[in-house]
Amino acid sequence: MRKLKILQVNKLYYPVRGGIEKVVQQLAEGLNDITNMRVLVCQQKGKSTDEIINGVKVHRSSSKGILFSLPISFTFFIDMKKMLSNIDVLQIHMPFPLADIAFLMTGYKGKVVLWWHSDIVRQKKMMFFYKPIMTHLLRRADKIIVATEGHIEGSAYLKPYHQKCVVIPYGVDNEVISRGESYLEKKSKQKQYELNNKDKKTQDIVKFLFTGRLVYYKGCDILLKAFVNVPNAILTLIGTGTMESELKKMASDLGLMNRVRFLGDVSIEELYKEYEECDVFILPSILRSEAFGLVQIEAMAFGKPVINTKLPSGVPYVSLHNITGLTVEPGNIDELKKAMIWMTEHPEERLIMEKEARRRVIDNYTIENMLDNVLELYELVMKEG
């Protein structure tokens, strides 16, 4: 059987770390042996390059740099037109306005699959000019992939195209699944002993973990303000971003520096260690720019309950309220504080949530399921002629 020729298009690619970049890499590497896969992205800054990364052919178009979260690339338009010749399916990861414009200019007539990761929320002035181009691509697409029903319900743009939307949940890397399994096996007896130790007079220190970019929509300022009144707890933040200095100053002003750790960017091995050592993962995002939160399912693979927020996006569809964690109103300091305090005071309930979190990942968020579903969708759009 002939291999399908697939071109994936995204803003950036590995080793750049980000949720969408991770999904693109998973698809490219996971389907590379089954399909003829190529990837088109931009440089953050620099000349065009052709690379083979873990067996995947990756072309990075030259870029003058990043402006308003978009690469400034003129060669991208030429490169897309060249790479669209003789392919079966074009897959564009959205939002990426540069790809929408380039697609319009190519006059491409073949099959198009979009993966809608999130709406553009903040750049309202840009949307005035970009929306007609984006709408053209949404109409033109054969299928639109979303990771949860919440992506459709919470989107300002997808509802007119819900009939062509297909829900395919993101997948956790097998390495994360395996590391989580080893960790849980090692810790299960110890945890059970601690819970059964009724003579214990002092309450354990509960470790909360956040990982992600330190930017406006992540809600880390809300997290620090809520954490002030959470006793018997420490908080670790992993990541860097435009709010890093502001958040460190806030933590100092609030008298939290002896209970809050800022680790910056860490290696994968260090990240796994922090997943293992924390008791509760926390995703306090305040805007639907946070469309899913891949870090939720990574933490859940390690059996960690999650505190997330009730955003009009996929976030609350991942970790479920009162089952695998707690869900609070975004931006509500008091609710977030109460959720963290509840976690510190209910170790038995936390243990139940840990088991449910791990089970939910295994049942719904494996990379094998994601890859099988995407390949099946490619084949479906080809059969539809």
C-alpha positions in Angstrom: 0.0 0.0 0.0 1.3 3.4 -1.0 2.4 5.6 1.9 0.4 8.9 2.3 2.5 12.0 1.8 1.8 14.4 4.6 3.1 17.9 5.2 2.7 19.3 8.7 2.9 23.1 9.1 3.5 24.9 12.3 5.3 28.0 13.6 8.2 26.2 15.3 9.6 22.8 16.0 11.8 20.8 18.4 14.0 21.6 20.2 11.7 24.6 20.8 9.5 23.4 23.8 5.8 24.2 23.8 2.5 22.3 23.9 1.8 22.6 20.1 5.4 21.9 19.2 5.2 18.8 21.3 2.1 17.5 19.4 3.7 18.3 16.0 6.8 16.3 17.1 4.7 13.4 18.4 2.8 13.2 15.1 5.9 13.6 12.9 7.9 10.9 14.7 5.0 8.6 15.5 3.7 8.5 11.9 7.0 8.8 10.1 7.4 5.1 9.4 3.8 4.7 8.3 3.6 7.8 6.1 5.9 10.0 4.1 6.1 12.8 6.6 7.6 16.2 6.2 7.5 19.3 8.5 7.6 22.9 7.5 8.2 25.5 10.2 10.1 28.8 10.7 13.4 29.6 12.4 13.1 31.7 15.5 15.8 33.8 13.9 18.3 32.8 11.2 18.7 31.3 7.7 16.7 28.5 6.2 17.8 25.0 7.0 17.0 21.4 6.1 17.4 18.9 8.9 16.6 15.3 9.7 15.5 15.1 13.4 14.9 11.6 14.8 14.3 10.5 11.2 11.9 13.3 10.3 12.6 15.7 7.5 12.2 19.2 8.8 12.5 22.4 6.8 12.9 25.7 8.8 12.2 28.8 6.7 14.4 31.8 7.4 13.2 34.4 9.8 14.2 37.9 10.9 12.9 37.2 14.4 9.6 37.0 16.3 7.1 39.9 16.4 3.8 39.6 18.2 4.4 35.8 18.6 4.8 35.4 14.8 8.0 34.7 12.9 9.0 37.4 10.4 9.6 35.2 7.4 9.2 35.9 3.7 10.7 32.7 2.4 8.0 30.8 4.2 5.5 31.6 1.5 7.8 30.3 -1.3 8.8 27.3 0.8 5.2 26.3 1.4 4.3 26.5 -2.3 7.3 24.3 -3.2 6.6 21.7 -0.5 2.8 21.4 -1.4 3.6 19.9 -4.8 2.8 16.1 -4.8 1.4 15.7 -1.3 -1.8 14.0 -0.2 -2.7 15.9 3.0 -1.7 19.3 4.3 -2.0 19.6 8.1 -1.8 23.1 9.6 -1.6 23.6 13.3 -3.6 26.6 14.3 -3.4 29.4 15.3 -0.6 30.4 12.9 -1.7 33.3 10.8 1.4 33.2 8.6 0.3 29.7 7.4 -3.2 30.8 6.6 -1.9 33.7 4.4 0.6 31.5 2.7 -2.0 28.8 2.1 -4.3 31.4 0.4 -1.5 32.5 -1.8 -0.5 29.0 -3.0 -3.8 28.1 -4.6 -3.5 24.6 -3.2 -6.4 22.3 -4.2 -5.6 19.1 -2.2 -6.8 17.7 1.1 -6.5 19.9 4.2 -6.7 18.9 7.9 -6.4 21.5 10.6 -5.6 21.0 14.2 -7.2 23.8 16.1 -5.2 24.1 19.3 -6.7 27.4 20.6 -8.4 30.7 19.6 -6.3 33.8 19.4 -7.5 35.7 22.4 -5.5 38.8 23.1 -4.6 40.3 19.7 -8.0 41.7 19.0 -6.8 44.4 16.5 -4.9 41.7 14.5 -8.1 39.6 14.4 -9.9 42.4 12.5 -7.6 41.8 9.6 -6.9 38.1 10.1 -10.4 36.8 10.7 -11.5 36.7 7.0 -8.4 34.8 6.0 -8.8 32.4 8.9 -12.5 31.9 8.0 -11.5 31.0 4.5 -9.2 28.3 5.7 -11.9 26.9 8.2 -14.4 26.7 5.3 -11.8 25.1 3.0 -10.6 22.5 5.5 -11.8 18.9 5.0 -11.6 18.1 8.8 -10.7 20.1 11.9 -9.1 18.2 14.8 -9.8 19.4 18.4 -8.5 17.8 21.6 -11.8 18.1 23.6 -15.4 19.1 23.1 -14.5 22.2 25.1 -12.4 23.5 22.3 -15.6 23.7 20.1 -17.9 25.0 22.9 -15.5 27.6 24.1 -14.3 28.9 20.7 -15.5 32.1 19.2 -15.0 30.7 15.7 -15.5 26.9 15.5 -19.2 26.4 16.1 -20.3 27.1 12.5 -17.9 24.2 11.5 -18.7 21.8 14.3 -19.9 19.1 11.8 -16.4 18.8 10.3 -14.7 18.8 13.8 -13.2 15.6 15.1 -12.2 15.1 18.8 -8.8 13.5 19.1 -7.3 13.8 22.6 -3.6 14.6 23.0 -1.3 11.8 24.0 1.3 11.4 26.7 4.7 10.2 25.6 5.3 6.5 26.4 8.4 7.6 28.4 6.2 9.6 30.7 3.7 6.7 31.1 6.6 4.4 31.9 8.3 6.7 34.4 5.0 7.3 36.1 4.3 3.6 36.4 7.7 2.9 37.9 7.3 5.8 40.4 3.8 4.7 41.5 4.9 1.1 42.1 7.9 2.3 44.2 5.8 4.7 46.2 2.5 2.8 46.8 3.6 0.9 49.9 5.2 3.9 51.4 2.1 6.1 50.9 -0.2 3.5 52.3 2.0 3.2 55.4 1.9 6.9 56.0 -1.9 7.1 55.7 -2.2 4.2 58.1 0.1 5.8 60.7 -2.6 7.2 63.0 -0.2 8.2 65.7 1.3 10.9 63.4 0.9 14.2 65.2 2.3 16.6 62.7 0.8 17.3 59.3 2.9 16.6 56.3 4.1 19.4 54.2 2.2 19.3 50.9 4.2 20.1 47.8 2.4 22.0 45.0 3.9 22.2 41.5 3.3 24.5 38.5 5.2 24.2 35.2 4.7 26.4 32.2 5.6 29.8 30.8 5.5 32.6 33.2 3.2 34.8 31.1 0.0 36.8 31.7 -2.7 34.1 31.0 -1.1 31.4 33.3 -2.4 33.1 36.4 0.7 32.7 38.5 0.1 36.1 40.2 -3.2 34.8 41.3 -1.5 31.6 42.5 1.0 33.5 44.7 -1.7 35.6 46.3 -3.8 32.5 47.1 -0.8 30.6 48.4 -0.1 33.3 51.1 -2.8 31.8 53.3 -2.1 28.1 52.6 -0.3 26.6 55.6 1.8 23.4 55.7 2.7 23.7 52.0 5.5 24.7 49.6 5.2 25.7 46.0 7.5 25.1 43.1 7.3 27.0 39.8 9.1 25.7 36.7 9.5 27.9 33.6 10.5 31.3 32.5 8.7 34.2 30.8 7.9 37.9 30.6 6.4 37.9 34.2 9.3 36.1 35.9 10.9 39.2 37.5 7.5 40.5 38.5 6.5 37.2 40.1 9.7 36.9 42.1 9.3 40.4 43.4 5.7 39.6 44.3 6.7 36.4 46.2 9.3 38.5 48.1 6.8 41.2 48.9 4.3 38.6 50.2 7.0 37.0 52.4 6.9 33.7 50.5 10.5 33.3 49.4 11.1 30.6 52.1 8.1 28.6 50.8 8.2 29.2 47.0 10.9 27.9 44.6 11.5 29.4 41.2 13.5 26.8 39.2 13.5 28.4 35.7 13.9 26.1 32.8 14.9 22.5 33.8 15.9 19.4 31.9 13.4 16.6 31.2 15.0 14.5 33.9 14.6 17.3 36.5 11.0 17.8 35.4 10.2 14.1 35.9 11.8 14.4 39.4 9.6 17.3 40.3 6.5 15.4 39.1 7.5 12.6 41.4 8.2 14.8 44.4 5.1 17.0 44.2 1.8 16.0 45.8 -0.5 18.2 43.8 -0.2 19.8 40.3 -1.7 23.2 39.8 -2.7 25.0 36.6 -4.2 28.3 37.6 -4.7 29.8 34.1 -7.1 32.7 33.8 -7.8 33.0 30.0 -8.9 30.5 27.3 -5.5 31.0 25.7 -4.9 28.0 27.9 -6.8 25.6 25.7 -5.8 22.2 27.2 -2.7 22.1 29.4 -0.6 19.2 28.3 1.2 19.4 31.6 -2.0 18.2 33.2 -1.8 14.8 31.6 1.9 14.5 32.3 1.3 15.1 36.0 -1.7 12.8 36.0 0.5 10.1 34.4 2.5 10.3 37.6 -0.7 9.9 39.6 -0.9 13.5 40.7 -4.3 15.2 41.4 -4.7 18.5 39.6 -6.2 21.9 40.6 -7.3 23.6 37.4 -9.7 26.3 36.4 -13.1 26.3 34.8 -12.1 28.0 31.6 -14.3 27.9 28.4 -11.7 25.7 26.8 -10.5 22.1 27.1 -8.8 22.6 30.4 -11.6 21.4 32.7 -12.3 18.4 30.4 -8.9 17.0 31.2 -8.7 16.8 35.0 -12.3 16.4 36.3 -13.7 18.1 39.3 -13.9 15.9 42.4 -12.6 12.9 40.5 -9.0 13.6 39.5 -8.7 16.9 41.3 -10.5 20.2 41.9 -11.7 22.8 39.5 -12.0 26.5 40.5 -13.2 29.7 38.9 -10.3 31.3 37.0 -8.9 34.4 38.7 -10.7 33.6 42.0 -8.0 33.9 44.7 -10.3 32.7 47.5 -11.5 29.6 45.6 -7.9 28.7 44.7 -6.8 29.1 48.3 -9.6 26.9 49.6 -8.8 24.2 47.0 -5.1 24.1 48.0 -6.0 24.0 51.7 -8.5 21.2 51.0 -5.7 19.2 49.4 -3.4 19.7 52.4 -6.2 18.5 54.8 -7.5 15.5 52.9 -4.6 13.0 52.2 -7.0 10.0 51.9 -9.2 11.7 49.3 -6.0 12.8 47.5 -4.9 9.2 47.3 -8.2 8.3 45.6 -7.7 11.2 43.1 -4.2 10.0 42.4 -5.4 6.6 41.3 -8.2 8.1 39.2 -5.8 10.6 37.6 -3.5 7.8 36.4 -6.5 5.7 35.2 -7.8 8.6 33.2 -4.5 9.1 31.4 -4.3 5.3 30.5 -7.9 5.2 29.3 -7.9 8.5 27.3 -4.5 10.1 26.7 -2.0 7.6 25.3 0.0 8.5 22.3 -1.0 5.3 20.5 -4.6 6.3 20.6 -3.7 9.8 19.2 -1.6 8.5 16.4 -4.1 5.8 15.4 -6.9 8.3 15.3 -5.0 10.9 13.3 -3.9 8.2 10.7 -7.5 7.0 10.4 -8.6 10.6 9.8 -5.9 11.0 7.0 -7.2 7.9 5.3 -10.8 9.0 5.7 -10.3 12.4 4.0 -8.5 10.6 1.1 -11.4 8.1 0.7 -13.9 11.0 0.6 -12.4 11.9 -2.8 
